């Protein structure tokens, strides 16, 4: 099996035309173990075969533990109905996974269907390092949503799962006729966690995605909207992982976490909106 940096090198040699310099927007070509633009900006592959495109550090509260626990829950099947649905829209697509985290969703989709060479990126270098464990034909990058390091009209599908959007940037890198698939929580998503984490606080137990959906519809007036809702029986071995896989737990005290760990949640609601938009 090839080393990670060898897989990354092979990817950029075959797909250098996907990339543009995030600093000057010029075309990039392979130079050594990385990419260089006509202005001389150089971005080298890490030992893990990933590319780092940030020109300044970006702070994030998402840490390695959260991504580890989320991966465990995805691998346990918590999102399998979602993955099966997304795979139907992704066959033979060249995908950009925006805010990919540790890459579990795109990896699962790549295992379920055939993809063209694809890219996942996140602002968290720790998450991208975790994603690099994957062996699919995917390159993992650390990049900024406000300045994407990709050439215009390069991707046929943009995935945007539980992560921020930048529709101006999406429009630039998406091919004509390409699709954006955005997944957002519906009102009952993880309701058992919210009720357990914040008993008596009705405001924190409630969730609405109306503003997010409205913004998506502004970008894609002919959007399609599908709701996916089901309950997932949490395996006994993963009940503690469930507590740490979401930013919901950031407001908890150590005492609250300890109490919840002693009486873990056995079933969780997955309630989602899948928004589909096409670039006209």
N, C-alpha and C positions, 0 to 999 in steps of 0.2 A: 504494500500500500504506500502511495506517495505521502511525503510529509506535507503538512498544512501549507507551508510556504511554497512548495512545489505546485500544489493544487491552485493556490492563488496566482502564481506566476503563469500557469497554463491558462487560467481564466482570462487574465488581462491581455495575454498575447492573442487570444482568439476574439476578444470582445472589447478591445481598446476604443473602438468607435462609439461605445456607450457613454464615454466619460468626457466631461469638460471641466476645466479648472474652476473651482469655486471662487477663486480670487479675481481672475480676469476674464473668465468665461471662454477662453480660447480652447481650441482642440487639444487633446492630449494624446501622446504616443508612449509606447513602452520604452523605458530607459533603465537599463540594469534591472533591479528587482523592484520596479515600481513604475509610476507614470509621471511624465514631465510635459509641461505645456510649452508653447512657443515663447512665452515670457521667461521661462526658466524655473517656474515654480515646480518643485519636485515633491512627490508623495510616494514614500517607499512602503512596501509590504512589511508587516510585522512578522515575527517568527511564526505567528499563528495564521499567516496567510490573509490577514485583514488589512484594509487601507484606512488611514486616519486622515480625514479631510478638514478637521476643525483647525482654524487658525487662531483660536483663543479658547481657553477652557470654558465649559458650560456646566454649571452646578446642577445636579439632579438629586432628588431624594430617593430615587430608585436604586437599591443596592443589590449586591450579588445574592444575598439571601432571598430577597423577594423574587428575583428571576429564577433561582433554583427551585423555590417552592411552586412557582407558576408552572415551570416545566414538569414537575412531578404530577401536578393536577391534570395538565394536558395529556401527558403520557398515560395517566390512569383512565382517560376516556371522558373527562368532564365536558369537553367541547367536541366530541366526536360527531354529533349531528350537525354542528356548525361546519366542521371541516368537510364533511361529506357534501354539504350544500355548496360551499365555496369551491370545492374541487370541480363541480359541474360547470362552473363559469370560468375555470382557469385552464382547461385542457389546451395544450399547445400554445399557451400564452407566454409572453416575455414579461415577467412581473417585477415591479418595484414595490417592495414591502416597506412602507413608511412607518417608522417607529416600531421596528420589528422586535424589539426586546432581545430575548435570548434565542429568537428565531424559530420557536417550536411550531407556530402556526404554519409558516411557509414550508418548513421541513415536512410537516404532516401532509400538507397539500401536495408537495412534490412526491411523497410516497404513495399518494392516492391516485395521482394522474400524471400525465406527461407534460413537462414544462420545457420551454426553451430556456437558454441561459438567463438566469435571473439574479436580482440584487436585493439584499436586505440592508437597511441602515437604521441606526439609532444614535442618539447623542451620548448614550452610556457606553464607554469603552469596555467596561466589565461585562455588559450584556453581549456585546459583539464578540468578545473573547469566548464566552460560553457558546454562542452560535457557531463558532468556527469548528466545533466538534463534529459538525455535520459533513457528510460526504456527497451530497447532491451537487449538481452543477449550479452552485449559487455562490456569489461573492458577498462577503459581509463587510460593511463599512461603518465607520463612525463619522457622522456628517450632521449638518445643520439644516433643518427644515426650511429656513429662510434663504438659503443659498445652496441649492442642490448641485452636486458635482456631476451633472449628466447633460449630454447634448440634447438639443431640442428634438421632440418627436421621436424618442427612442424606445419607449415602453408601450406595450399594448394593453397592459392592465396595471393599475395601481391598487394595492391593498392598503387599507387604513383601518386597522383593528384596534379598538380601544386606545387610540392615540390622536394627538392634535392634527389638524389639517392646515394646508396652505394652498388654496385652490388656484391662486395665480401661479405658483410654482408647479402645481400638478398640470395645469394647462400647457406650460412650456415643455415639459418632458414627455407628455402623453401624445401618442400618435392620433391622427384624425380617425375617428371611429373607435378609438380606444375607450376603455371603461375604467371607472373608479368604483371600487367596492368598499364601502365604509360600514363598519360594524360598531354599533353603539348600544349601551344598555337601555333596556326598557324599564318601566317603573318597578317591576318585581325582581330585577336582577340582584342576586345575592341578598335577598330580603332577610333571610335567616341570620346572615352575618351582621347586617345593619341592626337588626333587632337585638341580637346578643351583645354587640359592641356598645350600643347606645340606648339601653332600655330607658323609657320615659322621655326620650328626646325625639319627638315626632318629626321635627324638621330634618334631623339627620337620618331618620329611617325612610324618608321619602326621597324619590328621585324623579326627575323629569328631563327628557332629552329634546323637548320641543324646540328650543332655540338652536340646538345642533342640527336637527332635521330641517328647520326653516333655512338655515344658512346653506346646507347642502342643496336644498331645492332652489335657492337663488342661483347657485352655480350650475345646476342641472335641472331646468324647469320641467323636463319630461322624465324625471327620475321615477324609478320603481322602488317600492318599499315592501319588504317582506318581514313578517314577525315570526320569530322562532322561540318557542317557550316550552320548557320541560323541566322535570326534576331529576337530579342526579344523586344516586345513592353513593355516598362518599365511602370508599374502602376504609376499613379500620386503620390500616397502615398509613393512610394519607390524611387523617382528620386533623392532625396538627399542622400539616402543610397548608391546608385550607385557610387556617387562621392567619398565615403570614404571606399569602400570595397576592394580597390586595392592599392598595394605599389606605383602605378603610381602617386598618389597624394602627395607623400612625398616631392617632389620638388617644390610644389606650395606655393605661398605666401598667407597670409590671405585675401589679396585684390582679388587675382585671384579666391579663393574659394568662396568669397562672390559674385563675378560677375557671376560665373557659377551657383551658387545656385539660382540666379534670373532668369536665362535662362537655366534650366536643360535640360539634354538630354532625349529625348522621346523614342528613339529606339537605341538598342545596338547590335553590331555584335558579335556572339559567333562563333569562328572559331578554331577548335581543331584538333589535331592528337591524336588518341588512338593507342598506341603501345602495341602489345601483344607478349610476349616472354614465352617460355616453358623451364623449366629446364630438360635437357636430362639426 
